[in-house]
């Protein structure tokens, strides 16, 4: 007798038929979407401006960074408004997505203790929740590009591929660190420090060309920096990313994702012991 459901609606068994597996995958996808939408709604509950904050927040930081960079740091970069907003939007996604992803298992401890489901579901939902804000911010970015007269060229076809790299990288980090964070809460503090330092070590407010030659290796070993640099080239400046650099960036992202999947599968069985 095939057993495909439990009190929570889903229960995995190795002998279920293909149609049951298809329904099961559909149930998991539905759970991911429900968790993500719930997180997104809760974030703005009891807020007068509601979802508008998902736009206001990056715009405020964009304005602050722009004032500091142009008036105090004297940054002179062509098409700097588009350059800066694209950098801020993409960094914010990595920051929020990885932060939520790393803490997702502990944040959903009550759900995981009651429902039988793959634990990676809550990690995926955390990333999707951050992705909803990211999508809204990308619309604001496209509006700014239009307002500043930035024309999209054929090189823009690389931008979705670079977004895929960023998503893979963020998911990989989340899968890698989330099961470790359940056991060692120090990981949360350490990752927050890494993100704070990473903001200044990544060419967000400045160009990679502003980095002294002897320190430029730091930028090229930083996968987020590589994605930002190529994204600005393809979307803002109409330049095609170098083939070799793009391949290396993609290999970085996929490599970290595969490492995250491997570590998560090895450690997920022990997660329940520490929730």
N, C-alpha and C positions, 0 to 999 in steps of 0.2 A: 504493500500500500504506500503510495507516494504521500509524503508529508511536506506540505509547502507553506503552511502558515501557523502562527501561534497567536497568543493574545495580542501581541503588538502588530500582527499582520504579516510578518515575514520570518521565515526560519529556513536556513540553508541546509540542504541535505544532498550528499553526493549522488544519490540515485534518482533524483527528480527528473522528469522528462523535459525536453527542450522548451516546450511551451510554458511550463512552470518556471523555468529559468528566465525566460523572457519576461514573464510577469514579475518575477522577483527583481530583475534589473530595473524594470519600470517603477516598482515600489521604492527601490533605493534612490532612483533619480527624483521621484516625488518627494522623498524625505529630505534630500539635499536642498531642493527648491524651497520646501516648507521651512526648514531651519534657517536658510539664508534670508528669506523674506521676513521671518519673525525677528531675526536679529536686526535687520535693516529698519523695521518698523519700531522696535523697542528703542533703538538708538535715538529716535526723534519723538518719542512719546512725551506728552506734556510740554512740548516745545511750541511756542507761539508761531515761529517761522517754519516749523516742521522740516520737510525734506529740502527746503531752500538752503538749509545749513550745509548740505552736501556740496553746494555751489559756493556759498559764502566763504566757507572755511579756506579752500585753496586760493580763492581770489584775494582774501585778506593777506594770506602769507605771500602770495605773488606780489601784491602791492608793497608789502614791507620789504621783501627781498629786493624788489626793483629800486626802491628809494635808497636802500643801503648800498646796493651795488653800483648804481649810477652816480650817486652824490658823494659817498664816502670812499668806496673802493675805486671809483673812477673807471669802471669797466666799460670798455668800448668794443662792442660786438655787433656786427650787422644783424638787423632784425631781432634785436635783443628781447622785446616783449614776447614774441613767439618762441624764441630760444628758451627763455626762462620759464614760461608757463608750461611748455611741453616737459621740461625737466622736472618741475615741481609736481605735475600731475603723475608722471610715471614713477617718480621716487615715492610719492605718497601712497601709491598702490602697493609698491614693494614693502614699504614700512607697515602699512595697515594690514595687508594680506599676510605677511609673515608673522607679525605680532599676534594677530588673531589666530592664525593657523597653529603657531607654537603653543598657545594656551588653550586651544579648542577642546582637547580631550578632558582637561581638568574642568573647564567651563561647562561641559556637557556631562559631567560625572553622574548626575541624577538620571539622565536619559539612558546612558550606557549601562547603568546598573539595573534598569528595568526592561530594556528592549534588547532583543537578539538581532543584531545587525552588524555589518562590517564596521569596525571602528573608524576606518578612513572616511566614512560618510560625513562625520562631523568636521573633519579637516577640510574636505571638499566644500562643505556648506560655509565654513568660515571664509574660505577664499572667494566663493561666489558672492557672499555678502559684501566683501570689500570690492568685488568686481562691479557690483551695481553702482556704487559711488564712482568708481573709475569710469564707467560708461557715461555717466552724467557729465563728469569732468572733461571727458574727451569731446563731448558735444560743445562745451564751452570753449575748448581749445579750437575746434573747427570754426566756431563763430569768430574768434579772435583772428584766426588766419585770414578769414574772409574780410574782416573789418580792416586789417592792416594791408590788404592787397597782396597777400602771399598766394601765389598760384601753385597749385599742385601739378607736378610733372610725372612722367612715367616712373621716376625713381620712388614715388610714393607707394608703389606696389610692394616694396620691401617692408613698409611699416607694419602691416598685419603680421608678417613673418617675425618681425622683431617683437611685436606684442606677444606672439606665441612663445618666444624665447623668455620673455619676462614672466609670463604666467607659469611656464615650466620651471623656471628658476625659483619663483616664490613658492610653488607647490612642493618642489623638492626640498627646500629648506624647512618648510612646515612639517612634512612627513618625516624628515630626518630628526628634527629636534622635539616634536610634540611628545613622542613616547618617553624620551629621556627626561623631559620637563616634568612629567607626572611623578617620576621617581626623585629627581633632583631639581628642586625649585630654583636653585641657583642659576639654572640655564636661562630662566626668564630675565633675571637681572643682567646676566652676561650678554644676552642677545640685545637687550635694550641699550647697553653700552656700545655694542658693535654697531647698532643702527645710528646712534648719536655721533660716533666717530666717523662712521661711513658717510654720513651726510656731507662732512667737510672734506673727506678724502675722495669724494665723487665729484666730477665737474658739473655741478648743478648751477651754481651762481656764476661760474667762470668757465672758460673754454679749456679743453685739454691742452691747447697750445700755450696757455698761460703757466702751465706747470714746467718748472726747469727740466731740461733734458735729462739730467741725472736721476730725477725722481719720477719721470714719466712712466717707468715700468710699473709703478703702483697703479696707475690708471688702467694699463692694459692687462693687468692681472685681476682687475676688478670686473666681474661679468656684468654687473649693473651699469658700471661706467661705459663699458663697451656697447651695451644696448642703447644707452642714452646718446652717446656720440653718433652712432649709426642712425638712430631715429631722427636726430636733428638734421643730419646730412640729407636723408631721404625725404623728409617731410617739409622742413623749413627752407633748406638751401637747394633742393632739387638735384642733389648729387647721389650717385649710386654708391652704396657701401663697397669697399674693396672685397673681392670674392674670398680671398684668404682670411681676412679679418672676420667676415660674416660667418664663414664655416667654423672658425675657431670659437666664436661666440655661441653658435648653435651647439657645438660639441660640449662647451662648458655647461650650458643650460640643460641639455639632455643628460649629461653625465651626473650632474647634481640631482636631477629628477630620479634617475635610475638608482643612485645611491640612497636617496630618501626612501624610495619604494622598498629597496632591499632591507634597510635598517628597520623600517616600520613593520615589515612582515616578520622579521626576526624578534622584535620586541613587543609586538602588540598582545601576545598571549599573556605577558606579565603585567600589562597595564591594569587589569582588573584588581590585582593584588594591592595597588597603591591608590586607587581612586577612593 
